Amino acid sequence: MFSIIQAAGWPIWFLLIASVIALALIIERIVYLRRDRILPKTLLDEVITVHQNGQITDEVLDNLAQNSPLGCVLAAGLRNADAPREVMKESIEEAGRGVAHQLERFLTTIGTIATLAPLMGLFGTVVGMIEIFGAQNAAGTNPAQLAHGISVALYNTGFGLLIAMPALVFYRHFRALVDSFVVDMEQQAVKFVDIVHGKRKS
């Protein structure tokens, strides 16, 4: 492996750093963006029961907000359960925007690496081409320098594509996952508001 890095030249270090960052962020998002962690199955029913039984306390609200992203949204609604429907809905929307921002954390970085990695590979290719042309002189071609220039050009192009493809796949996957979570959260929040204000049966 080290021999490949040596053959690829100094531009490969930028790609290696980008690959380590992308891998770390992808693992973090895989662990964080689990459906049962974001949208616990029975949470809405439990919150409705707590509201109907009048068991709302500051401690219950704090625990609910820390339970999950969905819990944070429902806690915002529960705090304003006695307010008019529009006020309650507005508080849920504000909490939802904050939760959505949290769910999208690091996605921009992964997307940037997916876009930037081929360009970094292209930069390495240009460096390799410069070395290839530098191998030409009045005395003829320097075979060692020519071979090194070709290695730099090809390895950097290959590494750039190798990093970009999985990064792009995971970026698209996480983006779709977050969008589905947000839609699901909105549906559950609207259902909760309608139940609290008597427009829907639980």
HUHU-V362442 format. One record per helix or strand of 3 or more residues. SS is the DSSP state (A for helix, B for strand). FROM is the first residue (numbers start at 0). LEN is the number of residues. If there is no record, write none. Layout:
# HUHU-V362442
ss->[SS | SS]
from->[FROM | FROM]
len->[LEN | LEN]
This chain:
# HUHU-V362442
ss->[A | A | A | A | A | A | A | A | A]
from->[1 | 11 | 34 | 42 | 57 | 68 | 84 | 106 | 142]
len->[7 | 21 | 4 | 10 | 10 | 11 | 19 | 28 | 54]
